[in-house]
C-alpha cells in the first residue's frame, strides 16, 4: 500500500490510466494530479479549475485526461506535457460525471443543470444536448419490466428515461408545482405522479399524454407527497401534507377511503407486496400500518426520536423497515409487521435516512441519506456491508430494479444514477 501526498484538501475522484501505470486524482483544492503508480511520484499538477474538481477520466489511448468540477467546465489535458488542450464550456452548473466513448472521439458529461452533453473532442464543441430535469429530484421508479425509469422533481416535470441511456428522456408536463412522488402501475401502461399543486396525474408513458387528474377537492391546500399503486392496480394510495392518507379507486376517479388519525404530513407510503396493508411514516416519529381494504388503523409503531422519512416492506410482507432521524443523526428500525415488535435497531447510521428499498431475496437493505451516501445493510446481522458516494446533496429516493440486479437513485443534485446492486459500480 502506498500513500501519495500532495493535495491540500479532499480527493473526490480517482482514475487509473488504461495501461495501469498512472493514476489521476481530482481534489477540492482545485487541482488534478498525475501520479506514477510504481514510484508514487507526482508527475504533473494540473491547474486551471476555479472551484473543486470532482471527476477525472482517461481516453482509451491514455493520451488525454478529462476533468470536471464545480466551476461548470470540462478541461481536456495533454497527459505527456501536463498542459491543457481545450476547455469545454456550456454547462451552467457543476459537472459531476464524464465518460469518453471507446473510440475517444466523443465525451459525455452530466451536470447539475439537468443536462447531458455530448462533445466532439477534436473540435471542442458540444454536438448534442439532452435536457432532463433542471433541479432537485424527489423520486425515481422502475417500470415493471425494468426497461424504463421515471423521475419526478422540483422543476414540475416528470421524465421517463430509457434505462440503458440510449435515448433522450420523454418529459411529461402538466403539474404546476414540485412533483414529489412517481409510481408505475403494475402493468406498466400507466404512470402516476403526485405534486404540490394538489394534483395526482395519471400518464400514458408511451405517448406522454395525461389521461386523468385526481384532486382533493375538499382540501385544495393539500400537497401530495407520495404515491403508491396496489399490487393489482385497482387502487392508488397518496400521502398528503395534511389530513393523512388517501386511497383512490382509479376506475371510479374517487377516494375509496381517507385516514383521519394521522396527525402530520406523510412523507412516504408503501404498499405491502401481498396487497393487504399500507405503511407510512410522519414527522412526529411514528410508523403507521393500515388495512388496505377499509382504512382501519392496524398498528402504530413507536421508537423513532425524529421523523420517519422512509419505509419499505420485506418481499414476504412479514417485516417492515423504517428510516428517519433528527439533528443529523440517522435512525433505522426493523419491525415485525404483524406483532409490531421492534426486531432490530441498526447502529451507527450517519445522516437522516430519506430512502429505502429491500432486495428481492430479503437479505439486503439499501438506504440513502441526507449525507448523499448509499449504504448496503445485512438484514440478519444489522451490519453495514458497503458504502458508496451517491449524490452531491441528499439522496431523496432509491429503487432496486425488478430483476434485482440494479439500483437507481436520485437526489437534490438533480441527477439519476444507476449502479450494479452487487458490486455498487455505477453503470
N, C-alpha and C positions, 0 to 999 in steps of 0.2 A: 504494500500500500504506500502510495506517495502523496505527500501534501504539497500542493502547488500554491505558493504565496505570491501575492501581487495586488489583487483587487483590494480596495479600501472599503467596500460595502458588500452586501449580499450578492451572491451569484444566483441569477434567476434562470439561466439556460445553459445547456451544455450540448455539444455535438462533436462526435469523432469524425475525422476525415474518412472518406471511403476506404483508403488503404490502412487506416488504423494507426498511422504514425503521428498524427497531430490531433490536438483537441482544441476546440474553440469554446470560450466561455463568455457569457453575457452577464453584465453586472449592473446593479443600481448605481454604481459610481460613474455611469455614462460611458463606459469603455467596453471594448471587446478585446480579449487577449487570445493569442495563438500560442500553444504550448507544444514542445517536443515531448511526446509521450515517454520515450525511452529515458531521457535525461531529466525531465521535469523542468527544463529551461524555458523561459518565456521568449518566444521568437519575435513577436511583434505585439505592440499595444496599439490598437486601432481606435483613434479618437475622431469624433465628428458629431455624434448624437448629442442633443442638448437636454436630454432627460434620460430616465432609467432605460436601460436596454433589457429587453425581455426575452428574446428568442434569437437563435442563430441556426443556419442551415447551410449545408455544402451542396455544390453542384456535383453531378455524378463523376466528373473528371477530376474533382478535387482542386480545381484551379480558382474557383470563385466561391466566396463566402457571402451569404446574405445575413443581415442583422436587422431587427425591428425593435421598436420600443414605444415609450410613452410620448415621444415627440411627433408621432404620426408619420414618420418617414421610414423608408427601407433603404439601407445602404448596401451596395454591392462592392466587395473588396477584392483586389488582386492579392491573392494569398502570398505569392512569392515576393512581391515588392513591399507588401504591407501598406498599400495605399488604396484609396477608394477609386472605383471606376465611374460610378454614377450614383446619384441619389434619386430614388423613386418617390415622387410626391403626388398626392391625390386623396389619400385618406384624411379625414377631418378629426380623427380621434386615435387613441392608442392602437397600435397594431400588435396583436398577440400571437398570431400564428403565421407560418410561411412554409412553403414546400416547392422545391424545384420539380419540374417534370423530368422523367427519366432521361430524355434527350438533352436536358439542360437549356433548351431554347426558351422555355417559359417559366415563370414564377407565379405561384398563387399566394395571396395574402388575405388574412381575415382580420377585421378591425372592430373595435368597439362602436364604430359609427354604423354598424349593421350591414356593412357591405363586404363582399368578396370581390377581389380584383385579380385579373389575370394580366401579367406583364410580359411584354416582349423583352427579353434580357438584352439582346444586342442593341436594340433601339432605345431601351429605357423608357418605353411608353406603355400605358395601360391600353390593352386591346379588348378587354371585356370587363363589364361591371355587372355584378349580380347583387340586386337590392333585396334584403330581407328585412329584419327588424332594425330599428334605429335607437333602441332604448332598452331599459331593464326588461328581462323576460321573467314571467311568473310561473309558467307551467309548460310542460312538454309531455307528449303522449305518443306511443307507438300505435300504428294501425294493427288490427288483429293478425294480419298476415306478415307483419314485420317489414313491409316494403316502404312505408311512409312514416314520417314524423310530423306531428302538428305542434306548433308552439304558439304561445299567447303572451302579449307584452303590454307595457305601459304606453306604447305608441298607438293603441286602439286596434292593432292588427292581429289577425290570426294568419299564420303561414303554414303551408303544407309542403314538406320537403321530401324529395327523393332520398331515402335513407342511404343510398350509395353515393350521394353527392353528384350524380351525373347530370342533373338538370336544375335550372333555377327554381326557386320555390313559387308556388301559387299563393298569392296574397289575397286574403279574404277581408273585405272592407265592409263595415256596417255599424260596428259599435261606435258610440260617441264618447267613450271614456276608456280607461285602462281595462284590459281583459286579463283576469287573474286565473281563470280555470278553463281547461280544454279537455275533452274526453271523446274517444271514438265509440260509436255504437258497436255492439258485438258482431254485427255483420259487415262492418267496415264501410257501409254505404252512407252513414250519417255521422257528422261531427258536431258536437255540442260545445258551445263556448259561453262562459258566464262573465259578465262585465260589471263595471261600476256604474253603468248607465241604467241599472235596473232592468237589464235585458239578458235573457238566455236566447242565443241564436242557434238554430239548427241548420247545418250547411250540407249541401251535396258536394263532397270533396272533389268529385270528378269534374264538375263544371264551375265550382266556386260560387254557386248561387245560394243565397239564403232562402230556405224553404219554409221556415217557421220562426216566429218570435214569441217567446213566453215572457210575461211581465207580472210582477207583483203589484197588481192594481190597487190593492188595499193599502199598501205601504210603498208609495213611489219613491221614498227616500232610501229604500233598501239598496245595498250593493251586493252583487253575487260574487262570492269569494272563491267558490269551488263547485265543480260539477262531477257527477259520477253516475254511470249507467248501471242498471241492474243487469245481472248476467244474461237474462232472457231478452233484454232490450225493450221491455214494456214500460219501465219506469225510469225516471231521471231524478236523482237527488241533487239538491243545490244547497250549499252552505251560504248563509246570509250574514250581513253585517249586523242586522237587527232581527229579533224575533225568531231566532233559531233555524231549525232545519225545515226545508220544504221539499216534498216529494211529488213529482208531476206524473200524471198519466199523459204520455206524449200523444197518444192517439186522440184522446178527448180534449187535449190542449188545456187541461185544468189541473189544479193541485189535487192530489189524492189524499194527502194529509199534511199537517203542519205541526211541528213540535212547539210546545209552549213553555216547557220547563227550562230550556237552555238560556242562561242569563247573559251570555256575552256572544260576541261575533264568533262564527265558525270559520276557522282558517282552512281546514281540510276535512273532507268527508270521504269515507272508504266503504265500499260495499263488500260484505263477506263473499268469498267465492261460491258458497252454496246458495247465495241469494236470500237468506233468511234474516239477516241483520245489517244494520248500518252502524258505523262508529265515527265519531267526530270529537274534536277537542276544542277547547276555548281558552280565552285569556285568563280565566280565573283558576286554571290548573287542574281541571277535571277532564276525564275521558268518559264519554257517554256512549252507551250501546242501546240501540233502538230496534224494536221489532219492525221488519220491513213492511209487513202487510197492513198493520194498523197504527204504527207510530207509538206503540207502548214503550215506555222507558224501562228497559230490562236491567240496566246496571249503570251506576255512576262510580267510576274507579278513581280513587284519590291517592295521591302520593307525590305528584309534581309540586315543586315550590314555585315555579314560574308557569308561563303559558304553555299549553300543548299546541304545538305548531304543525305536527305531522303525525300520521298514523298509518299503519299497514297491517293487513291480516296475513296469517300463515296460509300456505296453499290449501291445507285441510280445514280451515276455518275454526281451529280449536284454540289458537293463540292470537294475541294482538301485541304489537309493539308500538309504543308512543314516544315521541321525541319533542323536546322543547328546551326551556331554560330561561334564565334571567340573569342580568348583570354580567353577561359574558361567560357564564358558566352553563355548560350543557347538561341535559338530562335525557336518559334513555331507559325505558322500563319495558319489561316483558311480562305479559299478563296471561292468565288462564281465562279464555273468553267466556267460559260457562260459569265458573265459580267466582270470577272477579279477583282471584288471588294473584298477588304480585309474585311472579316466579323468579325474577332476577332484576337487579338494578345494575346497569353497566357502569363501570368505574372509569374515571379519567376521560370524560367527554369534553373536549375543548369547544367552546362556542355553542350558541343556540342551535339545536338540531331542527332544521327547517324542511328537510326532505328525507323520505324513507322509502325503501322497497325491499321486498322479500324474494329471494331466489326461488325458483320453481321446486327444487328438491327440498327446500325448507331449512337447510343448514346454514344459510348465509344471509346476512343483512347488509345493505349498503345505506350509508347515511351521508347527507350533505349539510353543511352548516354555515353559520354566519362568518366563519373564518375562511370560506372559499375552498375548503378541502373536502375530498371524498374519502370515506373510511369504510373498510370492509370488516364485518364483525362475525365471529363464530358464535352461532346462537347457543350451542351447547355449553361452551366454556365462558362466553361473555367477553372473550379477548378480542382486541382489535388486531386483525391479521395483516392488514395492508392499509397504507395511506398514500394518496397521491394528490398533487395540486389539481384543483378543479377549475376554479374561475377567479378572476380578479374581482373581488366582491363576493357577496353571499351567494351560495347555491340555493336556488329557490325551488327547484323540482328535479327529480330524477326518476327514471323508469327503466326497468330491465326489459329487454326485448322478448316477444312471445316465445322465441326458441330458446331463451335463457342464455344466449351467448354474448350479447352486447348490452351496454349500459349507455343510456342517453341522459344528459343533464343540461340544465340551463340556469342562468344566473343573472345577477344585477349588471354584469358586464355586457349583456346583450348577445351573448354567444350561446350556441347549441353545440355541445361536444358529444361525440360517440367514442366509446372505448371498449376494448375487449374485456368482458367481465372477469375472466380467469386471470389474465396477465396484467390487466389495468393499462395496457398500452393504448394510446389514442389512435383511432383509425382515421 
